[in-house]
């Protein structure tokens, strides 16, 4: 059966190779994160907290492009495990501040070699190609939704 709509061919979709590549790269983290009891999403949350030490849920969501529905259960679980504290700001009780604890900070040591271990997922790219891909992907991510 012929395909009368070129725009519906998988080979014509930019989203598919991005999706497949993202899955491949994220899945390459699993063997290193699973023994630590972490998912990739938990790992990237920790990366932000290791860098900033404390951040509001809203700011965390903006940085990671995640909504509160994804972050709230994750952060509650982190709090239960002693990795973070959550508290409402006195000056604005609508804002919840997340702070990394010393126990959460200890995970940094266990995770420090993960980026080098998973670098093989993109090892076929030259350094310049990887930098260009990074730049292009951030162009897409940061594109103002009002442009569409």
C-alpha positions in Angstrom: 0.0 0.0 0.0 1.4 3.4 -0.9 1.7 6.2 1.5 0.0 9.3 0.1 1.1 11.6 3.0 4.9 12.2 3.0 4.5 14.1 6.3 3.4 10.9 8.0 6.5 8.8 7.1 8.6 8.0 10.1 11.7 8.7 8.1 10.5 12.3 7.7 10.1 13.0 11.4 12.9 14.8 13.3 11.2 13.7 16.5 11.9 10.0 16.0 15.7 10.0 15.8 15.7 12.4 18.8 13.4 10.1 20.7 15.4 7.0 19.8 18.7 8.6 20.6 17.5 10.0 23.9 16.2 6.6 24.9 19.5 5.0 24.0 21.6 7.5 26.0 19.3 7.5 29.0 19.2 3.7 29.0 23.0 3.7 29.1 22.8 5.2 32.6 20.7 2.3 34.0 23.5 -0.2 34.8 25.3 2.5 36.9 22.2 4.1 38.5 20.2 1.0 39.3 22.7 -0.3 42.0 22.4 3.1 43.7 18.6 2.8 43.6 18.3 5.8 41.3 16.5 6.5 38.1 17.8 8.9 35.4 15.3 11.5 36.4 16.4 11.2 40.1 20.0 11.5 38.9 19.5 14.7 37.0 17.6 16.2 40.0 20.5 15.4 42.2 22.9 16.9 39.7 21.0 20.2 40.0 21.0 20.0 43.8 24.7 19.1 44.0 25.4 22.3 42.0 23.0 24.7 43.7 22.5 23.1 47.1 19.0 24.5 47.4 16.4 25.4 44.8 12.6 25.9 44.6 10.5 23.3 43.1 9.5 25.8 40.4 13.1 26.6 39.5 14.0 22.9 39.5 11.2 22.3 37.1 12.3 25.1 34.8 15.9 23.9 34.8 15.0 20.2 34.0 11.9 20.9 31.9 9.8 18.8 34.3 6.4 19.5 35.7 5.4 19.5 39.4 3.5 16.2 38.8 6.8 14.5 38.0 8.9 16.3 40.6 6.6 16.2 43.7 6.5 12.4 44.2 10.2 12.1 43.4 11.1 14.8 45.9 8.8 13.3 48.5 10.6 10.0 48.0 14.0 11.7 48.3 12.9 13.4 51.5 11.7 10.0 52.9 15.2 8.6 52.1 16.9 11.5 53.7 18.5 12.9 50.5 16.7 16.3 50.7 14.6 18.5 52.9 11.5 20.3 51.7 10.2 23.4 53.3 7.8 26.2 52.5 9.4 29.7 52.4 8.2 31.9 55.2 8.1 34.9 52.8 6.0 33.1 50.3 4.3 29.8 51.5 3.4 28.9 47.9 7.1 28.3 47.2 8.7 25.0 48.4 12.4 25.1 48.8 14.4 21.9 48.3 17.8 21.5 50.1 20.3 18.7 49.6 21.2 16.9 52.8 24.6 15.5 53.7 23.3 12.1 52.9 22.2 13.3 49.4 25.5 15.0 48.9 27.3 11.7 49.7 25.7 10.2 46.6 27.9 12.5 44.5 30.9 10.4 45.3 29.2 7.3 44.1 28.0 9.1 40.9 31.2 11.0 40.0 32.4 8.5 37.4 29.0 7.9 35.7 29.4 10.6 33.0 32.7 9.1 31.8 31.2 5.6 31.8 28.3 6.5 29.7 30.3 8.7 27.3 30.6 5.6 25.1 26.9 6.1 24.1 28.0 9.0 22.0 31.6 7.9 21.4 31.0 7.8 17.6 30.8 11.6 17.6 33.9 13.7 17.3 34.3 16.4 20.0 33.3 19.1 17.6 30.2 17.1 16.4 29.1 16.5 20.0 29.5 20.2 20.8 27.4 21.1 17.7 24.7 18.6 18.6 24.6 20.0 22.2 24.2 23.5 20.8 21.5 22.5 18.3 19.5 20.5 20.9 19.6 23.5 23.3 18.4 25.7 20.4 15.3 23.5 20.2 14.8 23.2 24.0 15.1 26.9 24.6 12.9 28.0 21.6 10.1 30.1 22.9 6.8 28.2 22.6 5.2 31.4 21.4 7.2 31.0 18.2 5.0 28.1 17.2 
